């Protein structure tokens, strides 16, 4: 089902994220998704996240769909030119995978193949435009498609806690103009900044899912603060994780923090996107505490 249809029905849309393995056996990933993610509306499948080579997002989406789950195909511009991107979009539509999240992608220097040549023929905005063209029955070269045109639920990403709010609003506007129908945000640890951003983003009239990462440790938070643009974990949250190392190690403190952020931000957004980073088993308890 298209996530846009869920938004239109007034659902508070909850999605979660899974990362394909670095190999071909995904039985355990699928079983974990069926066990722990049955309470979410859709499952994002990352596309060689952080430029680390893994099993393909499209193939993984097909397996999840066949297992009765609702995948969102993350598609990055880093590894493909416009021919390959359009081909993968048509392939997804042919397989019945109509939820797509358009991403520019992390540079290859960040990953496990730093010598790989990045492509970046398109970026996330022009990829959204490409999807809109395909829906009208033509490709980027102006050539007509044969037969029925694909229809996508076109998603995009925004960073509401970035230091430059105006720049993020401008990017959001460009993505809306290119065809974005809904947004998922970068991880939010500062509810007040998210709420302030959402008050300004209301002008675009598009549903926004609050991005959530369950903080696993002090080290993880310090790493994000140093390396992830648009993400800042406040010192008081880090101190909270320091208080009881056993509770933090078990994920109890992280879930409490994440649930608190969701409850505070829920009135200002239309859904939540959970990036569990291997902690899929914690999602049911997070949803319970967040009263979702």
C-alpha positions as CSV (number, residue, x, y, z in Angstrom):
1,X,0.0,0.0,0.0
2,X,1.2,3.5,-0.8
3,X,2.1,5.4,2.4
4,X,0.5,8.5,0.8
5,X,-2.9,6.7,1.0
6,X,-2.4,6.2,4.7
7,X,-1.7,9.9,5.2
8,X,-4.8,10.8,3.2
9,X,-6.8,8.5,5.5
10,X,-5.6,10.5,8.5
11,X,-3.4,7.7,9.8
12,X,-0.4,8.6,12.0
13,X,2.0,6.7,9.9
14,X,4.8,4.7,11.6
15,X,7.7,3.3,9.6
16,X,10.9,1.6,10.6
17,X,14.2,0.9,8.8
18,X,16.1,-2.2,8.1
19,X,19.5,-2.6,6.5
20,X,20.1,-5.5,4.1
21,X,23.0,-7.8,5.1
22,X,26.5,-7.9,3.4
23,X,25.6,-11.2,1.8
24,X,22.7,-13.1,0.3
25,X,21.0,-14.8,3.2
26,X,18.2,-12.5,4.5
27,X,16.0,-15.2,6.2
28,X,16.9,-13.9,9.7
29,X,16.3,-10.3,8.7
30,X,12.9,-11.1,7.3
31,X,11.9,-13.2,10.3
32,X,12.9,-10.3,12.6
33,X,11.0,-7.9,10.5
34,X,7.9,-10.1,10.7
35,X,8.3,-10.5,14.5
36,X,9.2,-7.0,15.6
37,X,7.9,-4.7,12.9
38,X,4.3,-6.0,12.6
39,X,3.1,-2.9,14.4
40,X,4.4,-0.4,11.7
41,X,2.8,0.7,8.5
42,X,5.9,0.4,6.3
43,X,9.5,-0.7,6.3
44,X,12.3,1.4,4.8
45,X,15.1,-0.6,3.1
46,X,18.4,1.2,3.0
47,X,20.4,1.5,-0.2
48,X,24.1,0.7,0.6
49,X,23.8,3.0,3.7
50,X,26.8,5.1,4.5
51,X,28.3,3.9,1.2
52,X,28.9,0.4,2.6
53,X,28.3,-2.3,0.0
54,X,25.4,-4.6,0.9
55,X,22.6,-6.6,-0.7
56,X,20.5,-4.4,-2.9
57,X,17.5,-2.5,-1.6
58,X,15.2,-3.4,-4.5
59,X,15.7,-7.1,-4.1
60,X,15.2,-6.9,-0.4
61,X,12.0,-4.9,-0.9
62,X,10.7,-7.7,-3.1
63,X,11.4,-10.3,-0.5
64,X,9.7,-8.2,2.3
65,X,6.7,-7.6,0.1
66,X,6.4,-11.3,-0.7
67,X,6.5,-11.9,3.1
68,X,3.4,-9.7,3.5
69,X,5.2,-6.5,4.6
70,X,5.0,-3.0,3.1
71,X,8.5,-1.9,1.9
72,X,9.7,1.6,1.1
73,X,12.4,1.5,-1.6
74,X,15.3,3.9,-0.6
75,X,17.0,5.0,-3.8
76,X,20.3,6.9,-3.8
77,X,21.9,8.8,-6.7
78,X,25.4,8.0,-5.6
79,X,25.9,4.7,-7.5
80,X,23.7,5.1,-10.6
81,X,23.4,7.4,-13.6
82,X,20.0,8.6,-14.8
83,X,19.6,5.6,-17.0
84,X,20.1,3.1,-14.2
85,X,17.9,5.2,-11.8
86,X,15.0,5.2,-14.2
87,X,15.4,1.6,-14.9
88,X,15.3,0.7,-11.2
89,X,12.2,2.8,-10.7
90,X,10.5,1.0,-13.6
91,X,11.6,-2.3,-12.1
92,X,10.2,-1.4,-8.7
93,X,6.9,-0.4,-10.2
94,X,6.7,-3.6,-12.2
95,X,7.3,-5.6,-8.9
96,X,4.5,-3.7,-7.2
97,X,6.9,-1.6,-5.0
98,X,5.5,1.9,-5.2
99,X,6.8,3.6,-2.1
100,X,10.1,5.3,-2.9
101,X,12.3,7.5,-0.8
102,X,14.6,9.7,-2.9
103,X,18.1,10.3,-1.5
104,X,21.2,11.9,-2.9
105,X,23.4,9.5,-0.9
106,X,26.6,9.6,1.2
107,X,29.9,10.1,-0.6
108,X,31.8,6.9,-1.4
109,X,34.8,8.1,0.7
110,X,32.7,7.4,3.8
111,X,32.2,3.7,3.1
112,X,34.1,0.5,2.8
113,X,35.1,1.1,-0.9
114,X,36.5,4.6,-0.6
115,X,38.3,4.1,-4.0
116,X,34.9,3.7,-5.8
117,X,33.9,6.5,-8.2
118,X,30.7,8.3,-7.2
119,X,28.2,9.0,-9.9
120,X,25.8,11.8,-8.6
121,X,24.4,12.3,-12.1
122,X,21.2,13.4,-10.4
123,X,20.5,14.5,-6.9
124,X,17.4,13.9,-4.7
125,X,15.5,16.9,-6.2
126,X,16.1,15.8,-9.8
127,X,15.3,12.2,-8.9
128,X,11.9,13.3,-7.5
129,X,11.4,15.2,-10.8
130,X,12.3,12.1,-12.7
131,X,9.7,10.1,-10.9
132,X,7.1,12.7,-11.7
133,X,8.0,12.5,-15.4
134,X,7.8,8.8,-15.4
135,X,4.3,9.0,-13.9
136,X,3.4,11.2,-16.8
137,X,4.5,8.6,-19.3
138,X,7.9,10.0,-20.4
139,X,11.5,9.5,-19.4
140,X,14.2,12.2,-18.8
141,X,15.1,12.1,-22.4
142,X,11.6,13.0,-23.4
143,X,10.9,9.5,-24.8
144,X,7.5,8.0,-24.2
145,X,7.1,4.9,-22.0
146,X,5.3,1.9,-23.5
147,X,2.0,1.0,-21.9
148,X,0.9,2.0,-18.4
149,X,2.9,4.6,-16.6
150,X,4.1,3.9,-13.0
151,X,2.6,5.5,-10.0
152,X,4.8,6.2,-6.9
153,X,4.4,7.4,-3.4
154,X,7.3,9.9,-3.6
155,X,9.2,10.5,-0.3
156,X,12.1,12.8,0.6
157,X,14.2,13.7,3.6
158,X,14.7,16.9,5.5
159,X,16.9,17.9,8.5
160,X,14.7,20.0,10.9
161,X,17.4,20.4,13.5
162,X,20.1,21.7,11.2
163,X,21.9,24.9,12.1
164,X,20.5,26.5,8.9
165,X,16.7,26.2,9.2
166,X,16.2,28.6,6.2
167,X,18.4,26.4,4.0
168,X,16.4,23.3,5.0
169,X,13.1,25.0,4.3
170,X,14.4,26.0,0.9
171,X,15.5,22.4,0.1
172,X,12.1,21.2,1.3
173,X,10.3,23.7,-1.0
174,X,12.4,22.5,-4.0
175,X,11.6,18.9,-3.2
176,X,7.9,19.7,-3.0
177,X,8.0,21.5,-6.3
178,X,9.8,18.5,-7.8
179,X,7.0,16.2,-6.6
180,X,7.7,15.1,-3.0
181,X,4.5,14.0,-1.4
182,X,5.8,13.2,2.2
183,X,8.9,13.7,4.2
184,X,11.0,11.7,6.7
185,X,13.3,13.7,8.9
186,X,16.8,13.1,10.0
187,X,17.0,11.9,13.6
188,X,15.6,14.4,16.2
189,X,16.9,14.8,19.7
190,X,15.9,18.4,20.2
191,X,12.1,18.6,20.2
192,X,12.0,22.3,20.6
193,X,13.9,22.8,17.3
194,X,11.7,20.2,15.6
195,X,8.5,22.0,16.7
196,X,9.9,25.4,15.6
197,X,10.8,23.9,12.2
198,X,7.4,22.3,11.8
199,X,5.6,25.6,12.4
200,X,7.4,27.0,9.4
201,X,7.1,23.8,7.3
202,X,3.3,23.8,7.6
203,X,3.2,26.2,4.6
204,X,4.1,23.3,2.3
205,X,1.1,21.2,3.3
206,X,3.0,17.9,3.2
207,X,3.0,15.2,5.9
208,X,6.2,14.8,7.8
209,X,7.4,11.8,9.8
210,X,9.5,12.5,12.9
211,X,12.9,10.7,12.6
212,X,13.9,8.7,15.7
213,X,17.0,6.9,16.6
214,X,17.1,5.0,19.9
215,X,20.3,6.2,21.6
216,X,22.4,3.1,22.4
217,X,25.3,4.6,24.3
218,X,27.2,7.7,25.2
219,X,29.8,6.8,22.5
220,X,27.1,6.6,19.9
221,X,25.8,10.0,20.8
222,X,29.2,11.6,20.8
223,X,29.9,10.0,17.4
224,X,26.7,11.5,15.9
225,X,27.4,14.9,17.3
226,X,30.8,14.9,15.7
227,X,30.0,13.2,12.4
228,X,26.3,13.4,11.4
229,X,25.2,16.7,10.0
230,X,21.9,18.1,11.3
231,X,21.9,15.8,14.4
232,X,22.8,17.0,17.9
233,X,22.2,15.0,21.1
234,X,22.0,17.5,24.0
235,X,24.4,17.0,26.9
236,X,21.5,16.4,29.4
237,X,20.5,13.3,27.3
238,X,24.1,12.1,27.3
239,X,24.1,12.5,31.1
240,X,20.9,10.5,31.3
241,X,22.6,7.6,29.5
242,X,25.6,7.8,31.8
243,X,23.5,7.4,35.0
244,X,22.8,3.7,34.9
245,X,25.1,1.8,32.6
246,X,23.1,-1.4,32.9
247,X,19.9,0.2,31.9
248,X,21.6,1.9,29.0
249,X,23.2,-1.3,27.8
250,X,19.8,-3.0,27.9
251,X,18.3,-0.2,25.9
252,X,15.9,0.8,28.6
253,X,17.2,4.4,28.9
254,X,17.4,4.8,25.1
255,X,13.8,3.7,24.7
256,X,12.6,6.1,27.4
257,X,14.4,9.0,25.7
258,X,13.1,8.1,22.3
259,X,9.5,7.6,23.5
260,X,9.6,10.9,25.4
261,X,10.7,12.7,22.2
262,X,7.9,11.1,20.2
263,X,5.2,12.0,22.8
264,X,6.4,15.6,22.8
265,X,6.6,16.0,19.0
266,X,3.6,13.9,18.0
267,X,1.1,16.9,17.9
268,X,3.3,18.6,15.4
269,X,3.8,15.8,12.8
270,X,1.9,13.2,10.9
271,X,4.0,10.1,11.6
272,X,7.2,8.7,13.0
273,X,10.1,7.0,11.2
274,X,12.3,4.8,13.5
275,X,15.9,4.1,12.5
276,X,16.6,1.2,14.9
277,X,20.2,0.5,13.7
278,X,20.0,-3.2,14.6
279,X,17.7,-2.7,17.6
280,X,14.5,-3.8,15.8
281,X,13.6,-5.9,18.8
282,X,13.2,-2.7,20.9
283,X,10.6,-1.2,18.5
284,X,7.5,-2.8,20.1
285,X,8.4,-1.5,23.5
286,X,9.2,1.9,22.0
287,X,5.8,2.0,20.3
288,X,4.1,1.0,23.6
289,X,5.8,3.7,25.6
290,X,5.2,6.3,22.9
291,X,1.5,5.4,23.1
292,X,1.4,4.6,19.4
